[in-house]
Amino acid sequence: MKTSYKNSVYNILINATTVQQASDVVLMNFERSANAAAQKSKRAAMGQVYYDKYAKGVENTTMATNTYKKGQKTKLSENFSSLEFDCHGSGCCSETIINPKLVEYVQKIRDHFGKSITITSGYRCPVHNKRIGGATGSRHSKGDAADIVVSGVTPKEVAKYAESIGIKGIGLYETNADGHFTHVDTRDVKSFWYGQNEAKRTTFGGSTPAPDLFPTSTPQPSINNNVLSIGDTGEDVRKLQEQLVKLGYNVGSKGPDGDFGSKTYAAVIDFQRKHNLKDDGIVGPLTENAIKEAIKNMEQNVVTPDVETFKIGEIAQLIPGATYIDGKSIPTWIINSKIYIRSEMQENNSVAFSISKTGPITGVTNISNLMKYIPGENIEIDSNFENYVIKVTADILNIRAGAGTNFKVIGQLRKFDLCTIITEKNNWGKLKNGTGWICLDYVQKIKKNG
């Protein structure tokens, strides 16, 4: 090359300061690709891998990403095409970035279960990611992540198998509040989590778990033959949480939800320390009996304050400045909405409430923060906004507490559901029924609602 291409390619290569620069010049001046713009990043990324390996002696374990034209169907594997990974944003990008390693992962999952896979979120361009409130530096924006639903298979089973084949980035979402899907990505350092709050997990049962992040002791049989610890879910966990709430402990903003997460773990630790028990965060027979004894002692000395009373299912309102039972401020939009009482008043004067008559608990607050509901008052509606009706186009659309993915999921809509939007913010729409906000990228405007 030094002899034959001295005044052309060779000079470009020795004078270029980066692989990208050299690749682009050669592509445009000599190869003249018909689709040069789409080939630039793909070609340079591949060249960088070989340059690092053979010129610098550095082995890059992360596969280069490939770039595809958005809206075009390019086959990636036996069952997947680039179209399935396209960014869902409108008017924000023209290309889709995909890591081949990610395609290998989803194809292995597809082969194992023999069921179709829906990619609910693949690539997100930076513009769309910012528009919907996604995290800065999201792996979706690098083409390294996908949220998937396997037909007829629970997200938990998908997460379990993903772990077994060595996937190191896994998020499990399996509740109506969080959604029902599994997140997988191509990161090199292990990171497992559960739900929108991203509670840490050490394993999903797909392999021998790594050492736990929390100190533990050897479990001993409980009275009900069921030792409870962080990561557990179900009715026994919910009953434990109800007992802790009754004793005045904070188990999370959702209240007793049946998920033994970090807040419940901290509450157990706190209780154990106050009652001279081993503070290992595990609810075995000693801790279980101590909790029951504490409740019994409290009930014998309880004094009911003179406050407004509410029945389960009754509609109420929160007073301005109301806080959750743990002292955190309740968002204004919830305070401005009618709420439903979901539990009787506990001995620590707390009640659970939700913004919908059925469905997930929104939070737990002191009963002194409640007042009787007055129809038509304190519901924020922008009178200058022209309301309109939408139809949901996604299979599942999360309702969030605010306008962005950084707000927690508080409910869901299904495909073809009809709703009225009463105001917009950053491409998010507020629902007329007061339940929250939805991303308008996944709906179709039907008509104005006069």
C-alpha positions, 0 to 999 in steps of 0.5 A, a space after each residue: 500500500 505504501 508503494 501503490 497508494 502513496 499519494 492516496 489511501 496511504 497518506 490518508 491513513 498515516 495522517 488521520 487522527 482517528 479511525 472514524 476520520 480515516 474510514 469516512 475519507 476512504 469511504 467518500 473519496 474512493 468507494 463512493 457508497 450509494 448509502 454512505 451516510 448509513 455506512 459511516 458509523 457501522 464501518 468505523 465501529 468495525 474498524 475500531 475493533 480491529 485497530 484496537 486489537 491488532 494495532 494497539 493490542 487491546 481486546 475489546 469485548 464489547 461488540 460494535 453496534 450496527 446502524 440501520 435505516 429506520 422503517 426498513 426491514 433488515 433481517 438480523 437473525 432467524 426471527 428478528 429484523 431491524 424494524 423491531 428495534 426501531 425508535 418509537 419516537 416520531 420525527 426525531 431520527 432516521 437511523 436505528 442503532 443495534 448491538 449484535 450481541 443484543 440480537 444474539 441474546 433475544 434470539 437465544 431466548 426465542 429459541 429456548 422458549 419457542 415462543 414469539 417475542 415482542 420488543 416493547 422498547 429497543 433503540 431510543 434515539 437521544 432526542 426521543 429518550 430526552 422527550 420521554 424523560 429517559 435517563 441520560 446515557 440510557 443503554 437504550 440510546 446506545 442500542 444495547 438494550 431491549 424490553 421484551 415480552 415472551 408470549 405465554 411466559 412470565 417475565 420472571 421465567 424470562 429473567 431466570 433464563 436470561 441469567 442462566 445464559 450469562 446476560 449481566 444486565 437484567 430488570 424484572 417488571 411483573 406487576 400492574 404498577 410496574 408493567 409486565 416485561 423483562 429488560 435485557 442489555 449487553 453490559 459487562 458488569 452484572 446489574 440485576 434489579 426489580 421494578 420501576 424503583 430498581 430494587 437490587 437483586 443478586 439473582 433471579 434463580 438462573 444460576 448460583 447467586 453471587 454473594 448477597 449485598 446484604 448481611 444474612 444468617 442461616 435461615 431457620 424454619 418459621 412457625 409457618 415454615 416460611 422464612 422471609 427475606 429481601 427479594 421475596 414476594 407474595 401474600 406472606 410478605 404483604 401480611 408482614 408489611 401490614 404488621 410493620 405498618 401497624 407498628 409505625 414502620 415505613 415499608 415504601 410509598 406503595 404500602 403493603 404491596 407484597 414485595 420485600 424490597 429495600 424499604 421493608 428490609 430496612 424496617 425489619 432491621 430497625 425493628 430487630 435492633 429495637 428489640 435486641 434481635 440479630 439485625 440480619 433483615 430475615 424474618 424467622 421465628 424469633 423476629 416473627 414472634 417479636 412482631 406479634 408480641 409488639 402488636 399485642 402490647 400496642 393494642 392493649 395501650 392504644 388511644 384513638 385520636 379525635 379525627 375524621 373517620 373514613 370507610 374503606 372505598 370512601 372518596 376523600 381528599 388530601 389537605 394541601 402540604 400532605 405527606 406520606 407516612 414516611 414524611 415525604 411530600 405527596 405530589 401536588 397532582 395527587 393532592 389535587 385529585 380525589 382519592 379512595 380509602 383502601 384500608 382501615 385506620 391503623 394504630 399509628 393513625 395511618 391509612 392506605 389510599 389510591 387514586 383509582 377505586 381498584 388497582 395499586 395502592 398509591 401510598 400511605 398517609 396519616 389520617 389527619 392529612 385527609 378531608 371529606 371529598 367535595 365534588 368539583 373542587 381542587 381538580 386541576 384542569 387547564 381551561 384554555 386547553 382543548 380536550 381531545 380523545 385518544 386511542 391507545 395503540 401500544 399493547 400496554 401503556 404505562 400511566 405515570 405520576 408525572 410527565 416523564 419516565 422518571 416518574 413511577 408507574 401508577 397504572 396501565 392502559 391496554 390497546 384500544 382503550 379510549 381516554 380524554 386528554 386535558 393538558 399536555 407537557 413535553 409530549 405527555 398527556 394528562 388523563 381527565 380522570 386524574 389518574 396520571 400522565 401517558 406518553 403521546 407517542 403510543 396513542 392515536 388522536 380520535 377527536 376533540 372532546 367538547 
